[in-house]
């Protein structure tokens, strides 16, 4: 029997407390988080947006995120999955570093209320190939990479508005310029989303998020969609964020997927919780 080589898309679900915002950090101000998420799903949506039941797929991620104010006009952002795992119910588990993402956010217009442009790169620091053998080796193995093996260049346009001291809204649009892996050129992606935040009491926020990821074009004749070729989805989350002691805080967030307005394609779908421990340094306005 020939070994069966399977590939599967491993999406990097960056769905913890880091959201989009038209506001910048003050100079010397830091907002950082250690986050964790873990979920399992048997629901796979193929390239035709049809749901298939498969062996249970599980993944987890321990990540570090930070925003730092280099000046009142420039904020730096950093995101790194420190450890990612993936496995099927009938395979061994793989583990590795994820792809590092570094971005800069700046305010292009002095007198325009919170509007920012955010540009950055996702660097292929993760494992572009990670082999997980089937429990029965004669059935081959699956490829569960912890990184997609290519450079991604993201640009975000973000507008925020304070409606009151306890209520704000944000809208954003983003474009991902994708490159290539193993001589396969991937199509670019676009993303758009909304966020609404409400503060029920001092130093606490409830934030709802909704976004959609789209492909600019559909790759044709590319069988290796392990690198997210053809991946689309609509995504929602509801987060509770609060301070707990001095500069420390915590959050818990419910995440999930829908088919409105963009249908799920080439993605495993599951509702799951994510958690974060926050450390913050605030500075006075310049």
N, C-alpha and C positions, 0 to 999 in steps of 0.2 A: 504493500500500500504506500502510495506517495504521501509524504507529509503535507498536511494542509496548513498553509501559512495564512493566517487571518490578520487583518489590521482593523483597528477601531479608533475612532476619533476620541481624543482625550481633551476636552475643553478646559481651559483654565478659568474656573469660576471665581472671578474677583468680585465677590459680593459681600464683603464684610462692611465695616463702618466707613470706609473711604468712599465718599460719594462725590458728586460734581458740585462745584460752587463757583459763582462769579466773584467771590471775595478772595482776597489774598491774605496771607499771614503777615503780621508786622515783623519788622526786622528783629532777628534773634528769637522769634517765636517758634516753638516746636509742637507738633501734634504727631504722636506715634502710637502704633498698635501692634501687638502680637495677636494673631487671629488663628482660629482653628475651625475646620468644617469636615464632616464625614457623612457620606450618604451611600445608599445602595438602590439600584433600580434594575428592573427587568424590562422596562419600556423603552424600546429603541425606535426612533422615527427615521425612516430611510430617506433616500434622495427624492422619493415621490411623496414625502410627507405621510406615508402610511405607517401605522404603528405595528411593530413586530415584537413578540415576546421572545426573549433570549434567556440564556443563563444569567443569573444575577451578576451585575457589574457593580463593583464597589470602588470608591476612591476617597482619599482623605488629603488634607492639605494643612500644613503649619506654615504660616506666612508672617513676614515683617513688612510693615508699611510706615512711612513717615512723610510729613510735610514740614518744610523749614523755610522761614522767611529770610532770604538773603538781603533783602531790602524791602521797603514799602511797595516796590514796583515789581519785584520778582520773587516767586515762591518756587522752591524745588520740591519735587515729589519722587519717592523711591518705593518700589514694591518688589519683593523677592519671595517666592515660595521656597522656604528653607528646606522643606521635605514634602514630597508628593508620593503617594502610593496609589497603586491600581491593581485590580485583580478581578477575575471572574470566579464564580463559585466552583469552577472545575479547573482552575489554573493556579500556579504559584503567584505570589505577590511580587511586584516590582516596586522599587523605591529610588528616588533621586531628587536632585535639585531641580527647580523649575526655571523658567526664563525670567531674567532680570528686566525690570522696566524702570527707566529713568525719564523724568519729564520736567519741563520748566513752564510755569504759568506766569503770565504778565498781563497788565492792563494796558491796552493800546490807546484808549481815549481817556483823557484826564477827567472830563466833565460828564461822562456817561455813567449812570448808576449801574451798580456792579455788573460789568461785562468783562470777560477775560478770554484770552486765547491760550491754549495749553498745547505744547508740542513735545514730542518725546519719541524714544526708541525702545522697542522690546528686543533685548539682546538674547541670542540663542545659547544661554548658559546651561539649559537643561539637557537631559539625555534625548538625543534625536531618535534613538532606537533603544528599546529596552525589551528584551525577550522574556516572556513568561511561558514556560512549558506547560502543556496540558498535564493533568494528573496521570493520564494514560499517555505516555510519550509517543505512542504510535499514531496518535491523532495530531501530532505536531505542536505548534506553539502560536501564540498571539504576540503582536507587537504593541506595547503599551508605553509609548514615549512620555517622558515627563516634560518635554519641550518640543516645539514643532520644527526645530532645525533651521529656521529662517529668521531674517531680520524683519521686524514690523515697524513702520513709522506712522505714529498716530498724531492727528491734529484735532483738537476739540475747540468748539466755539460755545461759550457758556454765558448765560444771562440769569441773574438772580434778582429777587425783589423781596424786601422786607415789607410785609403787609401790616404787621404790628410787631410789638416786642416779643410776642409769643407765636408768630406765624410767618413763614416765608415760603417762597416758591422758586423753583429753578427749572429752566429748560435748556437743553443742550443738543448739539449735533456734532458728529465726529466722523472722520474719514481715516481709514487704515490703508496705507500704501504697503502692499505686501511684496515680497521678493520671491525667492525660489529656494527649493531644496532638491538635491539630487537631480538637477536639470529639469525639474518641474516648476513652471511659473504659475503662481497662484493669482487669482483675481482679487482685486481690492474689495474692501468691505466698507459699509456705511453703518452708522449707529445713531439713534436718536432716543431721547428720553426726557422724562419729567420727574421732578421730586417735589414733595410737599412736606414741610416740617412744622410740628406744633409742640410747644413747650407747656406741659401740664403743670409744672412747678419749676422753681429755680434750679438750674444746673441739670435739667433733664429734657430730653427730646424724644418725640415719636416721629419717625420719618418714613414716609411711604415713597417707593420708587417704582417706576415702570419704564421699560426700555425695549427696543427692538433692534436686532442685528440683521443686516441684509447683505447679500452679495451684489456687487455692481453688475457682474455678468456670471453666467454659468460655465464652468470649465467643461469642455467637451472632449471625450476620449481619454480622460484622466482617471484611471482605475484606482490610483493610490490616494484616496480621500482621507487617509489617516491624518493629513495635515490640515483638516478642516475645510477642504474643498467642498463647496456645496452646503456648508453649515449655515442655517438661519434659525432664529427663534425669537419669541417675545418672552419677556422676563419680568417678574414682579418681586418685590420684597417689602417687608415691614420691619422696621428696626426700633428698638428701645435703647436709648443711650443715656447714661447717667453718671455723675461723679460719685465716688465712693469714699475717698479719703484724700484730702489735700489735692495733689496734682494727678491722682489716679482716678480712673473711671473704668466702666465696663459697658458692654453692649451685648444684646442678643438679637438675632435677626432671623425671620422666617423668609425663605426663598422658594421660588417656584417658577414654572413655565406655563405659557398658554399659547394659543394659536391666533390671538388677536393683538395687533393687526398682521403679524408675520407668522406663518405656519412653521412648526418645528420640522427641521430637515437635518438629517445626519447628526443626531444628538440623542443622548440618553436623557430622559426626563424624570425628575423626582422632586418632590417637596422636601426640604430639609432645613435644619437649623445651623446657624454659624454663630460663633462666639468670639469676643475680643476683649483684651485687657489693654487699657489706654493709659498712656503717660503724656502729660501736656505741660509745656512751659509757656506762660503768657508774658507778654511784654507790654509796656505802655505805648500808646500811640506816639509816633515821631512828631 
